[in-house]
Amino acid sequence: MDIVKLILFFACVTVKCCAFHSIILGQQNNRTTQRHRTLQSLIENNMPDENNFRIGYVADVEGHWDYFLEYVQRSNVLFWEEHEGHNNNIISSTTTNNCGITFQRLKLRPNTHFVYGGDSIDKGPGDIRLCRALVDLKKQYPDHVHLLVGNRDLNKLRFSSELSDDDMKRPIEDIKRPFWDSNAKSYKEHLEEVKQTHAATKSDCTLDDLNTKTERLRWMLKHTLGCPDTFEFRREEIAYLDKIYGSYPPTCETHESSPVPTVLHRTNDVDVDTTKVTDEDVVESFNYEINHSEGSLRQYLHHASIASIIGNTIFVHGAIDRLTMRFVP
C-alpha cells in the first residue's frame, strides 16, 4: 500500500511539474512572439517606400577631405552640384583672384539612401568641411541621409568642460594619464617635456606658466585621444577657410545654416598661410565647433544617431554583439 501511495505521489508531482514547465514555455513563446512582432513592425516602419533603392555607405573618413572627394567621385549615390546661389560678396579679394574656385553642394541621387558610419574628424585637415557637408546633406534629405555618431565625434564633448576657465584652475598633478594607455604621459609629464624644449629660450619658465589652454588641448589630443597631428591640421583648415570665405569663425553670411556651399578643392590645390593662425585661434576653433549652437561638430552630433535602421538592416559605429545587444549607451 505504501508503495502505491509513493507511486501516486510522484505521478502527481510529475504532472504538476509538466504543467508548470508548459506554462513557462508558453510564457517564453509569448515573449518570443511579441519580440518577433515588435521587430517585424520596426522593420516595416523603417522600410523605404521605394521598391528598389541603393544604399551608399562610408565611415571613418576622419577629416581626410581629399579621400571624401574621391569617394563622392566614385559614388553611385552622392554627387556634387554647382551652387549658383552663392553670395560672392563673402569671398575675399585674394580668393576672387584665385583661378578655379567653384562652389559645390553635396547632393543625393533619386531612390537612394546614404549612411555615414561615424568618426568624421581628427586625422586630416578637413574636419569642419566634412561635418558641414554631411549636415547640409542631412538637412536636404532628412529621411534618406543617416548620420551615425562615432567615438571620435562623441569624445570631443569633453572639451566643453576640460577647456573651461574653471577646469584650467585644477592642479596640474590631479590630471592623470589615461588609464587605458600606460605609455601615455600625464599632463604634468607633458608640461615637463614642453619645458625642456623651451629651456634654451625660456629657462626661467615654470609649469604654471606653461599651463595654458593650448598645452592642455595639445596634451588631450596627443595623449588621450590618439590624434597628435590634429592641432596642426586644424590650423591648416582655419587658414583655408579664412582664405576662401574671408573670415573664420564664419559670419552669419558664411555660416552653413545659410547654407554655405562646399568649395570643391583638394587641400593642396589652394595655397594658404598657416603662420597667420595663432595657437589661440586653434583653441578657439575647437571650442567654437563643439560649443556654439551652429558649430560644425555640434551640428553633426545634433543630427546624428547612435544607430539607424533601413529595412531589415541596422547600422551602428562598431558592432552589436552578445555583450552589447539590448543595451543603449
Residue pairs with C-beta under 8 A, 6 or more apart in sequence:
42 309
43 309
43 311
43 312
46 309
46 310
46 311
47 311
47 312
48 113
48 310
48 311
50 111
52 111
53 111
53 112
53 113
54 76
54 77
54 109
54 111
54 112
54 113
55 77
55 112
55 113
55 114
55 115
55 310
56 75
56 76
56 77
56 78
56 112
56 113
56 114
56 115
57 114
57 115
57 116
57 117
57 315
58 68
58 71
58 116
58 117
59 116
59 117
59 118
59 119
59 148
59 150
59 317
60 117
60 118
60 119
60 150
61 67
61 68
61 71
61 116
61 119
61 120
61 124
61 126
61 130
62 119
62 120
62 121
62 122
62 123
62 124
62 152
63 120
63 121
63 122
63 123
63 124
63 125
63 126
63 127
63 130
63 230
63 233
64 123
64 124
64 126
65 124
65 125
65 126
65 129
65 130
65 266
65 267
66 124
66 126
66 266
66 267
66 268
67 124
68 126
68 130
68 133
69 264
69 266
71 78
72 78
72 79
72 80
72 106
76 109
76 112
77 108
77 109
77 112
77 113
77 114
78 106
78 107
78 108
78 109
78 114
78 137
79 106
79 107
79 109
80 104
80 105
80 106
80 107
80 262
80 264
81 104
81 105
81 107
82 102
82 103
82 104
82 105
83 103
83 104
83 105
83 261
86 103
86 261
87 253
88 96
89 253
90 245
90 246
90 247
90 251
90 253
90 254
91 101
91 244
91 245
91 246
92 242
92 243
92 244
92 245
92 246
94 243
95 101
95 243
95 244
95 245
95 246
98 270
100 265
100 269
101 244
101 263
101 265
102 263
102 264
103 261
103 262
103 263
103 264
104 261
104 262
104 263
104 264
105 136
105 259
105 261
105 262
106 133
106 134
106 136
106 137
106 262
107 137
107 140
108 114
108 137
108 140
108 141
108 144
108 145
112 144
113 144
113 145
113 146
113 310
114 137
114 141
114 144
114 145
114 146
115 146
115 148
115 308
115 310
115 315
116 134
116 145
116 146
116 147
116 148
117 148
117 150
117 315
117 317
118 147
118 148
118 149
118 150
118 151
118 152
118 153
118 304
118 317
119 150
119 151
119 152
119 153
119 317
120 127
120 130
120 131
120 134
120 150
120 152
120 153
120 297
120 300
121 127
121 130
121 131
121 152
121 153
121 156
121 230
121 297
122 152
122 225
122 226
122 227
122 230
123 227
123 229
123 230
123 233
124 233
124 267
125 233
125 234
125 236
125 237
125 240
125 267
126 237
126 267
127 230
127 233
127 234
127 237
127 289
127 296
127 297
128 237
128 241
128 285
128 289
128 296
129 237
129 241
129 262
129 263
131 289
131 296
131 297
131 299
131 300
132 256
132 259
132 260
132 262
132 296
132 299
133 262
134 145
134 147
134 300
135 147
135 256
135 296
135 299
135 300
135 303
136 256
136 259
136 260
136 262
137 145
138 145
138 147
138 303
139 259
139 303
146 305
146 308
146 310
146 315
147 300
147 303
147 304
147 305
148 304
148 305
148 306
148 307
148 308
148 315
148 316
148 317
149 301
149 304
149 305
149 306
149 317
150 317
150 318
151 317
151 318
152 225
152 227
153 297
153 300
153 301
153 304
154 301
155 225
156 286
156 290
156 297
157 290
157 301
158 220
159 217
159 220
159 286
159 287
159 290
159 291
160 290
160 291
161 167
162 216
162 220
163 213
163 216
163 217
163 283
163 286
163 287
168 211
168 213
168 216
172 187
172 188
172 191
172 207
172 208
172 211
173 188
175 186
175 187
175 188
176 186
176 187
177 184
177 185
177 186
177 189
177 223
178 184
178 223
178 224
181 223
181 224
184 223
184 224
185 193
185 219
185 223
187 216
187 219
188 207
190 215
190 218
190 219
190 222
190 223
191 207
191 210
191 211
191 215
191 219
192 207
194 210
194 215
195 205
195 207
195 210
198 205
198 210
202 209
213 280
213 283
214 279
214 280
214 282
214 283
217 231
217 282
217 283
217 286
218 231
221 227
221 228
221 230
221 231
222 228
231 282
232 274
234 282
234 285
234 286
235 274
235 277
235 281
235 282
236 267
236 272
236 274
238 248
238 277
238 281
238 282
238 285
239 272
239 273
239 274
239 276
239 277
240 267
240 270
240 272
241 248
241 250
242 248
242 272
242 276
242 277
243 270
243 272
244 263
244 270
245 254
245 260
246 254
247 254
248 285
249 284
249 285
249 288
249 292
250 256
250 260
250 294
252 258
254 260
255 294
256 294
256 296
256 299
257 294
288 295
289 295
289 296
289 297
289 298
290 297
290 298
291 298
292 298
306 316
306 328
306 329
307 314
307 315
307 316
308 314
308 315
309 315
314 320
